[in-house]
Amino acid sequence: DLVWIKDRDSGSNSNILYDTERGAYKALISNLTNAESTRSTGLTGFTSSGFTLGSLGAENGSSNDKVSWTFRKQPKFFDVVTYTGNGTAGRTISHNLGSVPGMIIIKCTNQTENWLVYHRGSNSSPEDYYLELNSTGAASSGSYWDNTLPTSTEFTIGGNSGPINQTTGTYVAYLFAHNNNDGGFGPDSEDIIKCGSYTGAGSPYTGGSEIDLGFEPQFVLIKSAGQSKNWVLIDNMRGWGAGTNGTQNWIYPNTNDANNTGGQLAYLTSTGFKPYGSSLTNDTGTYIYMAIRRGGMATPTLASNVFHVQSQSSGDTYSVGFPTDLILHAKRTGSSANTYVGTRLTGNDKYLVTSSTAVEASSSNLWNFNLQNSFDQGATTSVASIGWHWARARGYFDVVTYIGNATNNHEIKHNLKVVPEMVWTKQLTSDARNFIVYHSALGNTNTLSLNTSDIAGDDSSGMHATPTATSLFLKSANPVNANNKDYIAYLFATVAGISKVGSFQGNGGDVTVDCGFTNGCKFILYRDTGSSSHWRVFDSVRGINSGVDPAISLNLTSAELTTSDLVDPTSSGFTAISTTSNTYIFYAIANDPS
């Protein structure tokens, strides 16, 4: 119902908004006061799954990267209303938001006027204040809202004023809800959107408090209410850059500037965001925000919707089919065939190596997480390689970044919504540490290192207590919880028929493992926990066969192993060949049913 488009590469193309109430071709520009214009080759139509574009440069110019944010009318989330001014103060405009709006944006569509913004956090009496979306100006007092707060069914506007209620004016209003722990929608009627305010920490802009939304956001719009500063729009598709070491991308809705990058305005947490490092988001005074919850709220029904594997000999684009949240990428040949790890949360070009204790590093043009249905590995590779890709999804997989505090039982919130059965944890900055692996079959006191072949043992690293459906509880050990260090945790769980985290007992021979699948495995990771053993990875693209199976070892830098028969396929899972008498742990992902 609303599509907001910005050219990320060009500073000459504006922020352009289309909505279904006014119809295709009808454009408004958030950084200008212009009336609505007709762009016949701009946004040309709305569909049930998105929108269609013509050839105009700002919307679809050749070669330039774009970003779009789309909003659907939904009670307790968003509504669009159009009206014609009548010049009468105290006029009420009905809406169907089904809750009290947290923010309202209004634009006169047939005349040159400023964009007016009502926000519940702009002042202690927000009904007496307004901001302008096209301006850097602070919140100002005025009678645009007729000194009346909006309700769950209507909002009130002032008298004969051009920006809001002139008798010759036509207007569009975009209404955004504020779920104040009263539910929105989704599997558990979760809060979806919050409109609030916070006080900046001031110079040197590094001590802001976390804004607890109760959810991890995918979209945040921020503006200083007390000072003249740009509006700032951050999202997780262009690269948010979690942790204090991250770099972000942001757009100014009030300018036509190209995508801004390089600094860090706010970093993500699993329950909100923390203003950080910039006067745009963390100077003295009051800031307002509008935040929308990250998706992936439904339990997946097909493995192909949340997992993808692709082998390439050259080229730089993986057609994944969903926004990629985690990639493991390995060269299949050569003596330095490391397996690299990248995540959307930590940002473009950042990586870890599964066989190494090294901290997070960067490589220019390594990969890009900002495409909707594919994964762009920026640097073309000329050797055979394999990429395994995950989407974060309820009950299946999650990623969390956090800062350690060196205390036992440090609680880290996550959004998996079920108890994680396997967790990989790695320090990102400062100190070289092992990749620590918790597995439910081994308990809290027995951990493994992803980067070594060491056997499981009583280790001071890892979990202080068993994880829950909402939290991890960490020990004070440096590999997982050193004071003021950045960390990342990858959380895996079983979804019936899609993924299986489990264990089996070796018997000195072949052991058949039932994963509950119907069409075999697409991906298998397993290792012996009782003897020096490698983390072997198999997949259906390279072949899970009744014979030799190409295997990559995450803890090694050597080329894939192509001389041994280690697993055989079954319809319900796999058979482990020639096991020892020890306990094995595994993680498997299914092929879609035939």
ABEGO torsion letter per residue (X at the ends): XBBBBBBAABAABBBBBBBAAAEBGBBBBAABABBBBBBAABBABBBAAEBBBBABAAAABBGBBBBBBBBBBBBGABBBBBBBBAGBBGBBBBBAAGBBBABBBBBBAABBBBBBBBBAAABABAAABBBBAABABBBBBBAAAGGBBBBAABBBBBBBBAAAABAABBBBBBBBBBBBGAEBBEAAGBBABBBBBBBBAEOAGAABBBBBAGBBBABBBBBBAABBBBBBBBBAAAEAGBEAABBBBBBBAABABBBBBGBBABBBBAAEBBBBGBAAAABBEBBBBBBBBBBGABBBABAAAABBBBBBABEABBBAGBBBABBBBBBABEABBBBBBBBAAAEBGBBBBAABABBBBBBBGABBAABAABBBBABBBABBBBBBBBBBBBGABBBBBBBBAGBBGBBBBBAAGBBBABBBBBBABGBBBBBBBBBAAAEAABBBBAABABBBBBBABEBABBBBAABBBBBABAAAABBGBBBBBBBBBBBBGABBBBBBBBAGBBBBBBAGBAAEBABBBBBBAABBBBBBBBBAAAEBBBEBBBBBBAABABBBBAABBABBBBAAEBBBBGBBABBBBBBBBBBBBX
